[in-house]
Amino acid sequence: MTLYYSLVFVLLVAEMALFMGLIVPMPFSVRRKIFTFISESKLVAKLQYGLKITFIFILILFIDSVNRVYRVQIELAAATDSNKGSAAIMGHERLEVQARKFYSQRNMYLCGFTLFLSLILNRTYIMILDVLRLEEKVKQYEGTDSNTKQSSKLAQAGEAGEIGTLRRQLEAKDRDIATLKKQSEGLQKEYHDLTEKYGATQPPAGTRKDK
């Protein structure tokens, strides 16, 4: 195996290990810290950029290996047709062509599985991020998150203060209404007293006619 195909094999093994790490069950807090570090780290971002370039080269190797498999298949068919008369020569050439076919197919499968697993890893990473966001929203709606609990306590304290202010304003208005009632009762009493005094000062109706 050449050097670049050995590197592709190492990358395939690393992808398999990374995939196993992604699907291992972990506590929510630990998983959130890990993925927060991965999504915010500049070093990881540079590594992802380098891997994208690497996968482009692996795609080129995959296309080249597919082309080699196709050419070896054609060469094997041509050698079989041209050497029907000499079985010994045909057997030697056929063995050599089959060996080349085996190596070409091995390289094709190696590059193909590496590219396919990279797509799976990318999709799995995105799905786990979506699940973490949904779990955070659920915890916020349920009030189980510490930040949400603290904010809810602050909101309750604010509501309690507002309720106390409104209650004091209502009591002040009740006092004003009671004061107005007392003033109204006093005015009504004075009005009745003045009416009685006025009626007492007026002469009887019959006396007024005689005059």
Salt bridges, closest charged atoms under 4 A:
ASP64 OD2 - ARG68 NE 2.93
GLU75 OE2 - ARG100 NH1 2.96
ASP130 OD1 - ARG133 NH1 3.05
GLU136 OE2 - ARG32 NH1 3.60
